[in-house]
Amino acid sequence: MSMRFTNLLGLPRGEAIVALADEYKRTGEVPTLRNLTLLLLDVGKWQFAKENCRVLTEACSCDADFISSGMVDWFMGDQSSAMALWRIACDAEYTDIVGPIDGPLVLWYAGRRLDDKKLIEQSLTMLKRFWRNIDYREIDKWPGTQAIAGFLLGEVPVDTFLRHWTCNAVALEHRRSCRANFWMGMTMIETAPEKGIEYFFTAYSKSNIAMLQYEYFLAKWEYSRLTNRDLWA
């Protein structure tokens, strides 16, 4: 019987990593390897995480795996490789119900972080596919990743995006908050003082369950950069 990832999140990271590594050796299950990779990312074991991502992308060709692999390269300073992998994610098999939306989102992140206006425009053009003829006023709860597309395209007000759209389940709300606050922070990096946007990158730390979202790691990276703190030990 496979271990529940949520149960492992309550263990010390080293103990949880060993448990998942042992289970993967026993079962060879892809979900177990993905969960192991998340824990390795969380403690900054980039090389081990990278090797796992290589196995995953060869086995599944899933956008989430290319995004994780790209994050490892980004954190290791290889931005060109990261963006190449994120471009692949735009056309890979996708995990979100609306389609391959997360690839354009991480490319938007790269464009914002690198001050690459052309890349930002390219990513926004791709995101328009996921926000067509939608009136945010007709939506009364968090609509998933589509919400981020609408927000970055300027179609969804801040209050709606951050506060009005929520999830009823506690775990899902932690994940939503991590995502929404991260993207809010990224839209402010050019206009607000760094101390003024740190808050938006701390939502990742409210609950370990947010680790199931790639924004958890990007937010942690941004907060570490802003505060000059090593958060990966």
C-alpha positions in Angstrom: 0.0 0.0 0.0 1.4 3.4 -1.0 2.3 6.0 1.7 0.1 9.0 1.9 2.2 12.0 1.0 0.2 14.2 3.5 1.1 11.9 6.3 4.8 12.1 5.4 4.7 15.9 5.5 4.5 15.7 9.3 7.8 13.9 9.6 11.3 15.4 9.6 12.3 15.9 6.0 15.2 13.5 6.1 13.0 10.7 7.5 10.3 11.3 4.9 12.9 11.3 2.1 14.3 8.0 3.2 10.8 6.5 3.5 9.9 7.6 0.0 13.2 6.5 -1.5 12.7 3.1 0.0 9.1 2.9 -1.3 10.2 3.9 -4.8 12.9 1.2 -4.8 10.2 -1.3 -3.8 7.4 -0.2 -6.2 8.9 1.9 -9.0 5.7 4.0 -8.9 5.8 7.3 -10.7 3.7 9.2 -8.1 6.1 8.1 -5.4 9.1 9.4 -7.4 7.2 12.7 -7.9 6.6 13.1 -4.2 10.2 12.2 -3.4 11.3 14.9 -5.9 9.2 17.5 -4.1 10.8 16.7 -0.8 14.3 16.9 -2.3 13.5 20.2 -3.8 12.3 21.5 -0.5 15.7 20.8 1.1 17.8 22.0 -1.8 19.1 18.7 -3.0 19.1 20.0 -6.6 21.2 17.2 -8.2 19.2 14.4 -6.8 16.0 16.2 -7.7 17.3 16.8 -11.2 18.0 13.1 -11.8 14.5 12.2 -10.6 13.1 14.8 -13.0 15.1 13.2 -15.9 13.5 9.8 -15.1 10.0 11.4 -14.9 10.2 13.4 -18.1 11.5 10.3 -20.0 8.7 8.2 -18.5 5.7 10.5 -18.7 6.2 13.6 -20.8 3.9 15.5 -18.3 4.0 19.3 -18.1 4.4 19.2 -14.3 7.6 17.2 -14.6 9.1 19.6 -17.1 8.2 22.4 -14.8 9.9 20.8 -11.9 12.9 20.0 -13.9 13.0 23.6 -15.1 12.8 24.9 -11.5 15.8 22.8 -10.6 17.8 24.3 -13.4 16.6 27.8 -12.5 17.6 27.3 -8.9 21.0 26.1 -10.0 21.5 29.1 -12.2 20.9 27.6 -15.6 18.2 29.9 -16.8 18.4 29.0 -20.4 17.8 25.3 -19.7 15.0 26.2 -17.4 13.2 28.2 -20.0 13.7 25.5 -22.6 12.1 23.0 -20.3 9.2 25.3 -19.5 8.7 25.8 -23.3 8.4 22.1 -23.6 5.8 22.1 -20.8 3.6 24.4 -23.0 3.1 21.5 -25.4 3.4 18.5 -23.1 0.7 16.3 -21.7 -1.0 18.4 -19.1 -2.4 17.9 -15.6 -4.7 20.9 -15.4 -8.3 20.4 -16.6 -8.2 23.5 -18.8 -5.1 22.4 -20.7 -1.3 23.2 -20.7 -1.7 26.4 -18.8 1.2 26.1 -16.4 4.0 26.3 -19.0 3.0 29.8 -20.1 2.7 30.8 -16.4 6.3 29.8 -15.5 7.5 31.5 -18.7 5.7 34.7 -17.6 7.6 34.3 -14.3 10.9 34.0 -16.1 10.1 37.0 -18.2 9.2 39.1 -15.2 12.3 38.0 -13.3 14.6 38.6 -16.2 12.8 41.8 -17.3 12.3 40.2 -20.7 9.3 42.1 -22.1 9.1 39.9 -25.3 8.9 36.8 -23.2 6.2 38.3 -21.0 4.2 39.2 -24.1 4.6 35.7 -25.6 3.4 34.1 -22.4 0.4 36.4 -22.1 -0.5 35.6 -25.7 -0.5 31.9 -24.8 -2.5 32.6 -21.6 -5.3 34.3 -23.6 -6.3 30.8 -24.8 -7.4 30.0 -21.3 -9.4 33.2 -20.6 -11.8 33.8 -23.4 -15.2 35.4 -23.0 -15.2 34.9 -19.3 -16.8 37.3 -16.9 -15.1 37.0 -13.5 -18.3 38.4 -11.9 -20.1 35.2 -12.7 -17.6 33.1 -10.8 -18.1 32.8 -7.0 -15.2 30.6 -6.0 -11.6 29.9 -7.0 -11.7 28.5 -10.5 -8.3 26.9 -10.4 -5.3 27.9 -12.6 -7.6 29.8 -14.9 -7.8 32.4 -12.2 -4.1 33.2 -12.5 -4.4 33.6 -16.3 -7.2 36.1 -15.8 -5.4 38.0 -13.2 -2.1 38.3 -15.1 -4.1 39.4 -18.2 -5.7 42.2 -16.1 -9.2 40.7 -16.4 -9.6 39.9 -12.6 -9.4 42.6 -9.9 -6.9 42.1 -7.0 -9.5 41.7 -4.3 -11.4 39.0 -6.2 -8.2 37.2 -7.0 -6.7 37.3 -3.5 -9.7 37.3 -1.2 -13.1 36.8 -2.7 -12.2 33.6 -4.6 -11.5 30.9 -2.0 -11.8 27.1 -1.5 -13.9 25.5 1.1 -11.5 22.6 1.9 -8.7 23.8 4.3 -6.0 22.0 2.4 -7.1 23.4 -1.0 -7.4 26.9 0.5 -3.7 26.7 1.7 -2.7 25.7 -1.8 -4.8 28.5 -3.4 -3.4 31.1 -1.0 0.1 30.1 -1.8 -0.5 30.4 -5.5 -2.5 33.6 -5.5 -0.1 35.4 -3.1 2.9 34.3 -5.2 1.5 35.7 -8.4 0.4 38.9 -6.7 4.0 39.4 -5.4 5.5 38.8 -8.8 3.3 41.5 -10.4 4.6 44.0 -7.8 8.4 43.4 -8.1 9.0 46.3 -10.4 6.8 48.8 -8.6 6.9 48.1 -4.9 9.8 48.2 -2.4 11.2 44.7 -1.7 10.1 44.9 2.0 6.6 45.6 0.7 6.3 42.4 -1.2 8.0 39.9 1.1 4.6 39.1 2.6 3.2 37.7 -0.6 6.1 35.2 -0.8 5.6 33.9 2.7 2.2 32.3 2.1 4.1 29.2 1.0 5.2 28.6 4.6 1.7 28.5 6.1 1.2 24.8 5.3 3.4 22.1 3.9 0.5 20.9 1.7 1.2 23.9 -0.5 4.3 21.9 -1.6 2.0 20.2 -4.1 2.0 23.5 -6.1 5.1 24.6 -8.0 4.5 28.1 -6.7 5.5 26.9 -3.3 9.1 26.5 -4.4 9.2 29.7 -6.5 7.8 31.7 -3.6 10.4 30.1 -1.3 13.1 31.0 -3.8 11.9 34.6 -4.1 11.6 35.0 -0.3 15.1 33.6 0.2 16.4 36.0 -2.4 14.7 39.0 -0.9 15.8 38.2 2.7 19.2 36.8 1.9 18.3 33.7 4.0 19.1 30.1 3.2 15.7 28.4 3.5 16.7 25.1 1.8 18.4 23.3 4.7 
